[in-house]
Amino acid sequence: MAAIYFIAGFNHFRNPRLYLKIIPPYFSNPKLLNGIAGVAEIVLGILLCVPQTTSYAAWGIIALLVAVFPANFYMYQNKKAALGLPKWVRLIRLPLQLVLIYWAFLYTKY
């Protein structure tokens, strides 16, 4: 899981247009939000690898997944933000967030 978030975090900077397209227009400063999300994913990915911080990192990932859910919902609703994905794939991404939250919860030591 750490590698996924670490790589995804770097991708925010390598390919920012991908993420900027799915940030809903009602959020101000999408470039800043993209950067914050990217840094958060990188840091949380690293912290998952440190036994003393794994649980905190997992809770941070859960909070991050909740925070980015509006982008996933916007992507589902708005064809311009769809990144060329069919609507059924975008629909599957919504409950996938719950799977990712559960996966992170497994690292919280509860």
HELIX and SHEET records of a PDB file:
HELIX    1   1 ALA A    2  ARG A   14  1                                  13    
HELIX    2   2 PRO A   16  LEU A   20  1                                   5    
HELIX    3   3 PRO A   30  LEU A   48  1                                  19    
HELIX    4   4 THR A   54  ALA A   67  1                                  14    
HELIX    5   5 PHE A   69  GLN A   77  1                                   9    
HELIX    6   6 LYS A   79  ALA A   81  5                                   3    
HELIX    7   7 LYS A   87  PHE A  105  1                                  19    
END                                                                             
